[in-house]
Amino acid sequence: MNMQTDNPNARWRPSALIGASFLLHGAALAAVAIRPAWWPQVLAAIVANHLLLTVCGLVPRSRWLGPNVTRLPAKAAARGEIAITIDDGPDPVVTPAVLYVLDSYKARATFFCIGERALRHPELCREIVRRGHTIENHSQHHRFGFSFMGMGALRRELAQAQETIAGLIGRRPAFFRAPAGLRNPLLDPILAGLGLRLASWTRRGFDTRTSNPDVLVRRLTKGLRAGDILLLHDGNAACLEDGEPAIYQVLPLVLEHVRNAGLHSVTLDEAHR
Ligand SMILES: [Zn+2]
């Protein structure tokens, strides 16, 4: 499998915080070289900087570590578009039911699939695309420790999923969503190299943890407006009291709300055209 997916033309531009962190490290080295006795203060400054970077990586919608799509572009909002994004699939039972609901509302969605799951269900991936939806990159394995990975492991997670998904559907993902939305400062240059844009969301219901459909629908629709990006799960979803995944009940209610608000759901890709 060809893993040479890096785009040599893509230039990484560090965010202001990352740029300032580089400068701080340079200044720290210089300070210790000139005045070795300052090392405790210099060390404290470096530790504080790393703590700040870590905290920024734990806030899924933050832009401090690099660009992050949290809403659709203004032109998409002006068209009355929202985006429903569905993570952690494909799932051989849940995803087909989700596709049926989306069809019945003529809604298109973006599936952030896990590479290894996509590999297990190639026909389902092709069916997602046949129905007008898109599949984007949610890493190859959805590792618990994703935000602690080094550069090589992160690059492998993203590049493998790019290859997997491109191999299955013939289209290379344009967006990446970090597992649980958590990341570290090393991710941004890798995204740039692979030509991927980080995408989080405007609102989520926490449907991997909450099993009350009313609460989930309220979180996803209260104050809903054009340009919002919604997050749901077809994989790893919490089950309601009847044992069914939350998305079965929640998605139709959300789509009903979207329709009544005069909005319509498109793919992230479509919204960025
Ligand atoms: Zn996920």
Residues whose N, C-alpha, C, O or C-beta is under 5 A from the ligand:
A	BS01	ZN	D87 D88 P179 A180
